């Protein structure tokens, strides 16, 4: 049973474009909705996270939009740069002491 | 990297041999995790620990065991390695936020 569905699998944009990565979930007990970023040969690292009582959160060029009724959340990267080229994971967290549930990842490539 | 090291970083072993991967942290974090990463699957939780000698199974625990005798060390053992366990293994610790995990650099294991 796939608790988290992430799309697209891969994405290519030009520098300055606004890539959007989407995540749909089923478990209404998730209590945090983070995104992790992974560069080749490295472990993932927390990028940004949102609580379910907030509809949008911005940190620098990164924005999470959250739609609780649709059980979806998305990551937008404003003014994307080649250095943003990485794999992005939506990783909702189960409630209380629940664990992180990783989506399958989106490989983003930002062309100069 | 929150002071997380993994050893070895690369290992090639034969089917049927036992393998132990080590994770060492210097942050005194209580929670520690072992994940495997395979193409098309994101990261999947193998086992986790919520304290010394306290461990629990994750999503893909079959064929793996863990031990934690000290706060700083978390060992993952493949009792009898199989080709399906060829993967990249990541260790992680949980920081002060329940949704924030710090990942080590990974161990690439090949079972021939």
HADDOCK unambig.tbl for C-alpha pairs under 7 A between the chains (distance, minus, plus):
assign (segid A and resid 32 and name CA) (segid B and resid 99 and name CA) 6.68 0.50 0.50
assign (segid A and resid 42 and name CA) (segid B and resid 105 and name CA) 5.37 0.50 0.50
assign (segid A and resid 43 and name CA) (segid B and resid 90 and name CA) 6.97 0.50 0.50
assign (segid A and resid 43 and name CA) (segid B and resid 103 and name CA) 5.25 0.50 0.50
assign (segid A and resid 43 and name CA) (segid B and resid 104 and name CA) 5.87 0.50 0.50
assign (segid A and resid 43 and name CA) (segid B and resid 105 and name CA) 5.28 0.50 0.50
assign (segid A and resid 43 and name CA) (segid B and resid 106 and name CA) 6.43 0.50 0.50
assign (segid A and resid 44 and name CA) (segid B and resid 103 and name CA) 6.23 0.50 0.50
assign (segid A and resid 45 and name CA) (segid B and resid 102 and name CA) 6.54 0.50 0.50
assign (segid A and resid 45 and name CA) (segid B and resid 103 and name CA) 6.87 0.50 0.50
assign (segid A and resid 46 and name CA) (segid B and resid 100 and name CA) 6.31 0.50 0.50
assign (segid A and resid 93 and name CA) (segid B and resid 99 and name CA) 6.26 0.50 0.50
assign (segid A and resid 102 and name CA) (segid B and resid 42 and name CA) 6.01 0.50 0.50
assign (segid A and resid 102 and name CA) (segid B and resid 43 and name CA) 5.83 0.50 0.50
assign (segid A and resid 103 and name CA) (segid B and resid 42 and name CA) 5.89 0.50 0.50
assign (segid A and resid 104 and name CA) (segid B and resid 40 and name CA) 5.91 0.50 0.50
assign (segid A and resid 104 and name CA) (segid B and resid 41 and name CA) 5.02 0.50 0.50
assign (segid A and resid 104 and name CA) (segid B and resid 42 and name CA) 4.01 0.50 0.50
assign (segid A and resid 105 and name CA) (segid B and resid 42 and name CA) 5.76 0.50 0.50
